Amino acid sequence: MKNTVIFEQKLAFGAENFEEPAFLTKDTLFWLQNGQKQQLALQDVVGVSLVEQEQIDFPCILVHTYLLTKTDHSARSQPRVLREYCFACPNLKVRSQWHRAIINTLRAKPVDAIVKPRHLQVVINPTSGKNKAAQIFEQVRPLFDKSNLKYTVTKTRSAADTKNLVHNLNLSDTDGLVIVGGDGTIHDAIADLMSRSDWETAIKLPLGIIPGGTGNGFCKTLLELSKEAYHPLNAAFLIAKGRQQTFDLATVKQNGKEYYYSFLSLAWGLISDADIESEKLKFLGSLRFDVYALMLISLLRTYKGRFSFIPHPECNIPSDKNISSQGEWRVIEADFIFLWAMNVPWAAEDMNVTPHAQLNDGAMDVLIMRQGTSRLELLKALLRCGKGQHLDLPHMEYYKVSAFRLEPLTDKGILVVDGEVVDYSPIEMKVVSDLACVNC
């Protein structure tokens, strides 16, 4: 047995007897069945419950697992599947020991410790995406109910509702903030955590994300990093498991003042135009961006601007792109077709914009295409973006930066931060490493 045994006691599966003890390690539960050693990986287990039935010979526990489906290549798009294992114990004392031992091991606690269940505050934005966030949560609620945690559900109707809830959140009684909504709701929640007087503690509250919006780029990123298929149930599984990962935020300044914090992206030019102006085509669903982007490619607007940045240590600066230096800053002044800065790899479920981006690398990944790029190449970029295969296009510029300033030098245009329109004026973003925390 590779792992050290941390608990052993009599346990029987089905009609088996109690002649041999079962073993628990930090990763696996082992038992005998028909004379053969069986095992259950704890990485798939979300919780354990007591079986309360009068017509049973021995007291039992029910182990709740959500297993990966691996039937074919399409399984990557499938949710985990519930499977439950019923084990009999020789008496109530042993049942209590097994119940506590497995639950504590899932939490990486000593097997005999007294550990209170995690309490999660669930925030549902019913107006996100296609107004199905509440329905989506009901689909995943059974997983939470099987996960040895407690949760409080609050439905919000506006950003003001979210702000009021987060502002008054009792951190001493809350172990995580679960957001059922889109990237806009996440943006509001982060802003509200950072606006608290105790923001240094509040921003470390682990966020759990269940996709209920239109883009859901952040949730897609978390699921990909966790090697999980994109599905609300799998997102809930990550939250139930409770493992945590830090991620970077970026301070956003306009007019010389710190304005707010960004967790996702900044877009300017063709990308922001397609994002915002395509809202008139909402009836097309997720296709609206692609359809409108094709129209904009045919029109091919350009925007004069100045982009200044501090290169990240991993940034490769090409020598043939007319980039000047001003101290530690590098400066590009040109006519841009678009500029897209991302803090995470995925901008939406089907848009792997910056495949080399990481949650906590202290950098934002910036893509640029300037005037002189052909319509055909822009179309290729759009088509390849879904699989992250667009970075090698001839006119695609890619920079990894620690901070940047963008100064639009045109009178009209659209600037979008985390999916929301902001003032069309010079803007500065600086990465703050490992500031926030998320279930991943």
C-alpha positions in Angstrom: 0.0 0.0 0.0 1.7 3.2 -1.1 0.1 5.6 1.4 0.3 5.3 5.1 -2.8 4.0 6.8 -4.4 6.7 9.0 -7.5 4.7 10.1 -8.6 1.1 10.2 -11.8 -0.5 11.6 -14.3 -3.2 10.7 -16.4 -2.2 7.6 -18.4 -4.4 5.2 -19.7 -3.7 1.8 -23.2 -5.2 1.0 -23.6 -8.6 2.5 -19.9 -9.1 3.4 -19.0 -10.0 7.0 -16.7 -8.1 9.4 -13.8 -10.6 9.4 -11.3 -8.2 7.9 -10.8 -4.5 8.7 -11.0 -1.8 6.1 -8.2 0.8 5.7 -8.2 4.5 5.1 -5.3 6.5 3.8 -5.3 10.2 2.9 -6.2 9.4 -0.7 -8.1 6.0 -0.7 -10.5 3.8 1.1 -9.7 0.1 0.9 -11.9 -2.9 1.8 -12.4 -6.6 1.0 -15.3 -7.7 -1.2 -15.7 -11.4 -2.2 -12.1 -12.0 -1.0 -10.8 -9.3 -3.4 -9.3 -6.0 -2.3 -11.4 -3.0 -3.5 -10.6 0.7 -3.3 -12.3 4.0 -3.7 -10.4 7.2 -4.5 -11.3 10.0 -2.1 -10.7 12.5 -4.9 -14.2 11.6 -6.2 -15.9 11.6 -2.8 -17.9 14.7 -1.7 -19.4 13.5 1.6 -20.7 10.8 3.9 -24.1 10.4 5.5 -25.6 8.1 8.1 -28.3 5.7 6.9 -31.2 6.0 9.2 -33.4 2.9 8.6 -35.2 0.7 11.0 -35.1 -2.5 8.9 -31.4 -3.0 8.6 -29.2 -5.5 10.5 -26.2 -3.2 11.1 -25.8 0.6 11.2 -24.6 1.9 7.8 -22.9 4.8 6.2 -23.5 6.0 2.7 -20.4 7.4 0.8 -21.4 9.9 -1.9 -19.1 10.0 -5.0 -19.3 11.9 -8.3 -17.3 9.9 -10.8 -15.8 11.0 -14.1 -17.4 9.6 -17.2 -14.8 8.1 -19.6 -16.9 6.4 -22.3 -15.5 8.2 -25.3 -13.9 11.4 -26.5 -17.1 13.4 -26.0 -16.9 12.6 -22.2 -15.0 15.9 -21.7 -18.3 17.7 -22.2 -20.2 15.5 -19.7 -20.9 16.1 -16.0 -19.7 13.7 -13.3 -22.1 10.9 -12.4 -23.4 10.2 -8.8 -22.6 6.8 -7.4 -23.2 5.9 -3.8 -21.6 3.1 -1.7 -23.4 1.7 1.3 -21.1 0.2 4.0 -22.2 -1.7 7.1 -20.5 -1.2 10.5 -20.6 -3.6 13.4 -22.0 -1.1 15.8 -22.9 2.6 16.3 -19.6 3.5 17.8 -17.6 2.2 14.8 -20.1 3.8 12.4 -19.5 7.2 14.1 -15.7 6.7 13.8 -15.9 5.9 10.1 -18.2 8.8 9.5 -15.9 11.3 11.2 -12.7 9.7 9.8 -13.8 10.0 6.1 -15.2 13.5 6.4 -12.1 14.8 8.2 -9.8 13.1 5.7 -11.7 14.9 2.9 -10.9 18.1 4.7 -7.2 17.2 5.3 -7.9 17.1 9.1 -6.9 14.5 11.7 -9.3 11.6 11.6 -10.5 12.1 15.2 -10.7 15.9 15.2 -14.0 17.7 15.8 -14.5 19.8 12.6 -17.5 21.9 12.0 -19.0 21.8 8.5 -18.0 24.6 6.1 -20.7 27.3 5.7 -21.1 28.8 2.2 -23.0 31.9 1.2 -24.5 31.2 -2.2 -25.4 34.3 -4.3 -27.7 33.7 -7.3 -28.1 36.4 -9.9 -31.4 35.4 -11.6 -30.9 38.0 -14.4 -27.5 36.7 -15.5 -27.2 35.2 -19.0 -30.5 33.7 -20.1 -32.1 34.2 -16.7 -31.5 30.6 -15.8 -29.1 31.0 -12.8 -31.7 29.9 -10.2 -32.6 26.9 -12.3 -29.0 26.0 -12.7 -28.4 26.1 -8.9 -31.4 23.7 -8.4 -29.6 21.2 -10.7 -26.5 21.2 -8.5 -28.1 21.6 -5.1 -28.3 17.8 -4.5 -24.5 17.7 -4.8 -24.2 20.3 -2.1 -26.7 18.5 0.1 -24.5 15.3 0.0 -21.3 17.2 0.7 -21.2 17.7 4.5 -21.5 21.4 4.3 -24.0 24.1 5.1 -25.1 26.8 2.8 -27.3 29.9 2.7 -28.9 30.9 -0.6 -29.6 34.6 -1.5 -31.1 35.7 -4.8 -30.0 39.2 -5.9 -31.7 41.5 -8.5 -29.0 44.1 -9.0 -25.4 45.0 -8.4 -26.7 47.0 -5.4 -28.2 43.8 -3.9 -24.9 42.0 -4.3 -23.0 44.9 -2.7 -25.3 45.0 0.3 -25.0 41.3 0.8 -21.2 41.2 0.5 -20.7 44.3 2.5 -22.6 42.8 5.5 -21.2 39.3 5.2 -20.1 37.9 8.5 -16.6 36.5 7.7 -16.4 34.7 11.0 -19.4 32.5 10.0 -18.6 32.2 6.3 -16.1 29.8 4.7 -16.8 30.6 1.1 -18.7 32.8 -1.3 -20.4 30.9 -4.1 -21.5 32.9 -7.2 -24.1 31.5 -9.5 -24.0 34.0 -12.4 -21.7 35.3 -15.0 -18.4 37.2 -15.0 -20.2 40.5 -14.3 -21.5 39.1 -11.0 -18.0 38.0 -10.1 -16.7 41.4 -10.9 -19.3 43.0 -8.6 -18.5 40.6 -5.8 -14.8 41.2 -6.0 -15.3 45.0 -6.0 -17.6 44.7 -3.0 -15.0 42.5 -1.1 -12.3 45.1 -1.8 -14.5 48.0 -0.7 -14.9 46.6 2.8 -12.9 48.1 5.7 -11.5 44.6 6.3 -10.7 44.0 2.7 -7.4 42.3 3.3 -9.2 39.5 5.1 -12.3 39.6 3.0 -10.6 39.2 -0.4 -9.1 35.9 0.9 -12.6 34.4 1.3 -12.6 31.5 -1.2 -14.8 32.1 -4.2 -16.8 29.3 -5.8 -18.1 29.9 -9.3 -21.1 28.1 -10.9 -21.6 29.3 -14.5 -24.9 31.1 -15.0 -24.0 33.9 -17.3 -23.3 34.4 -21.0 -19.5 34.3 -21.2 -18.4 32.4 -18.0 -14.7 32.7 -19.0 -13.5 32.6 -15.4 -15.4 29.4 -14.6 -14.3 27.8 -17.9 -10.7 28.6 -16.8 -11.1 27.0 -13.4 -12.6 23.8 -14.9 -9.9 23.5 -17.5 -7.2 24.0 -14.9 -8.9 21.3 -12.8 -9.2 19.0 -15.8 -13.0 19.0 -15.5 -15.5 19.2 -18.3 -17.4 22.5 -18.6 -20.7 21.8 -16.8 -22.4 23.4 -13.7 -22.3 20.1 -11.8 -18.5 19.9 -12.2 -18.2 23.5 -11.0 -20.2 22.6 -7.9 -18.0 19.5 -7.4 -14.9 21.8 -7.3 -16.6 23.9 -4.6 -17.7 20.9 -2.6 -14.1 19.5 -2.6 -13.0 22.9 -1.2 -9.4 23.0 -2.6 -8.2 26.5 -3.1 -6.0 28.4 -5.5 -4.8 32.0 -5.3 -5.3 34.3 -8.3 -4.1 37.7 -9.4 -6.2 40.9 -9.6 -5.3 44.1 -11.4 -5.8 47.6 -10.1 -7.5 49.8 -12.6 -6.8 53.5 -12.6 -8.4 56.3 -14.7 -7.9 60.1 -14.3 -5.1 59.4 -11.8 -7.3 57.7 -9.3 -7.7 54.0 -8.4 -11.1 53.1 -9.7 -11.7 49.4 -9.1 -10.1 45.9 -9.5 -10.2 43.7 -12.6 -10.1 39.9 -12.5 -10.6 39.0 -16.1 -9.8 41.3 -19.0 -9.6 44.6 -20.9 -10.8 44.9 -24.5 -10.5 47.7 -27.0 -11.2 48.0 -30.7 -12.8 45.2 -32.7 -13.2 43.0 -29.6 -15.0 45.5 -27.4 -17.0 46.8 -30.4 -18.3 43.3 -31.1 -18.9 42.6 -27.5 -21.0 45.7 -26.8 -22.6 46.5 -30.1 -23.7 42.9 -30.7 -26.1 43.2 -27.7 -28.8 44.1 -30.3 -28.4 40.6 -31.6 -29.0 38.9 -28.2 -31.6 36.6 -29.8 -28.7 34.8 -31.5 -27.3 33.7 -28.1 -23.6 33.0 -28.0 -23.4 33.4 -31.8 -24.1 37.1 -31.6 -20.4 37.9 -31.0 -19.2 35.8 -34.0 -21.8 37.2 -36.4 -21.1 40.8 -35.4 -17.3 40.3 -35.5 -17.6 39.1 -39.1 -19.5 42.3 -39.9 -16.8 44.4 -38.2 -14.0 42.6 -40.1 -15.7 43.6 -43.3 -15.8 47.2 -42.2 -12.3 47.0 -40.5 -12.2 50.0 -38.2 -8.9 51.1 -36.7 -8.1 53.1 -33.6 -5.1 55.3 -33.1 -3.6 54.9 -29.6 -0.6 54.5 -27.4 0.1 51.3 -25.5 2.8 51.4 -22.8 3.8 48.4 -20.8 6.3 46.9 -18.3 7.3 43.6 -19.6 6.9 40.5 -17.4 10.2 38.5 -17.0 8.7 35.9 -19.3 7.9 38.4 -22.0 9.6 38.1 -25.4 9.8 41.5 -27.2 10.2 41.2 -30.9 12.8 43.5 -32.6 10.8 44.2 -35.7 7.6 45.8 -34.2 8.5 49.4 -33.8 8.5 49.4 -30.0 10.3 52.3 -28.2 11.7 52.4 -24.7 11.1 54.9 -21.9 12.9 53.6 -18.9 11.3 50.3 -17.7 8.4 51.0 -20.0 8.0 49.9 -23.6 5.8 52.0 -25.9 3.8 51.1 -29.0 2.0 54.0 -30.8 0.1 52.9 -33.8 -3.3 52.4 -35.4 -4.8 49.4 -33.7 -7.5 47.0 -34.9 -7.8 45.6 -31.4 -6.0 45.2 -28.1 -7.1 42.4 -25.8 -5.6 42.0 -22.3 -6.5 38.8 -20.4 -5.7 37.7 -16.8 -6.9 34.1 -17.5 -6.8 31.9 -20.6 -10.5 31.8 -21.4 -12.7 34.8 -22.2 -15.8 32.5 -22.7 -16.6 28.8 -22.9 -15.5 28.7 -26.5 -12.7 31.4 -26.6 -9.3 30.3 -25.5 -7.8 33.8 -26.0 -4.5 33.6 -24.1 -3.7 29.9 -23.7 -0.4 30.6 -21.8 -2.1 32.8 -19.1 -2.1 31.5 -15.6 -4.2 32.4 -12.5 -1.3 33.6 -10.4 1.7 34.3 -12.7 1.9 38.0 -11.8 1.1 39.0 -15.4 -1.6 39.9 -17.9 -1.3 38.4 -21.4 -2.0 41.0 -24.1 -2.9 40.4 -27.8 -2.6 43.1 -30.4 -3.3 43.4 -34.1 -2.4 46.6 -35.9 -3.4 48.3 -39.1 -2.0 46.3 -42.0 -3.5 43.0 -40.9 -5.6 41.5 -43.7 -9.3 40.7 -43.3 -8.4 37.1 -44.1 -5.9 36.9 -41.2 -8.5 38.5 -38.9 -11.0 35.9 -39.9 -8.4 33.2 -39.2 -7.7 34.7 -35.8 -11.4 34.5 -35.0 -11.8 30.9 -36.2 -8.7 29.7 -34.4 -9.4 31.5 -31.1 -11.7 28.8 -29.8 -8.8 26.3 -29.7 -6.1 28.8 -28.8 -4.3 28.2 -32.1 -4.1 31.9 -33.2 -0.9 33.1 -31.6 1.3 32.1 -34.5 -0.5 34.2 -37.1 2.0 36.7 -38.7 0.4 39.9 -37.4 -0.6 38.6 -34.0 1.5 40.3 -31.3 1.6 38.7 -27.9 3.0 40.4 -24.8 3.2 39.2 -21.2 3.1 42.3 -19.0 3.2 43.3 -15.3 1.5 46.6 -15.9 0.2 48.7 -18.8 -1.3 52.0 -19.8 -3.6 52.4 -22.8 -4.2 55.9 -24.1 -6.9 56.0 -26.9 -6.0 58.9 -29.3 -9.4 58.8 -31.1 -12.5 60.7 -29.9 -14.8 57.7 -30.1 -14.5 54.1 -29.1 -15.4 51.5 -26.5 -13.3 50.3 -23.6 -14.5 47.2 -21.8 -13.2 45.9 -18.5 -14.4 42.5 -17.2 -17.3 42.7 -19.8 -18.5 46.1 -18.6 -18.1 49.4 -20.5 -15.9 52.0 -18.7 -15.0 55.6 -19.5 -13.3 56.1 -22.9 -10.2 57.7 -21.5 -6.6 56.7 -20.7 -6.5 53.7 -18.4 -3.8 52.0 -16.4 -3.8 48.4 -15.0 -1.2 46.9 -12.6 -1.2 43.3 -11.6 -1.3 42.4 -7.9 -0.1 38.8 -7.4 -2.0 36.2 -5.4 -4.5 38.7 -4.0 -7.7 36.7 -4.1 -8.7 33.0 -3.6 -10.9 30.6 -5.6 -12.0 27.0 -5.4 -9.9 25.2 -8.1 
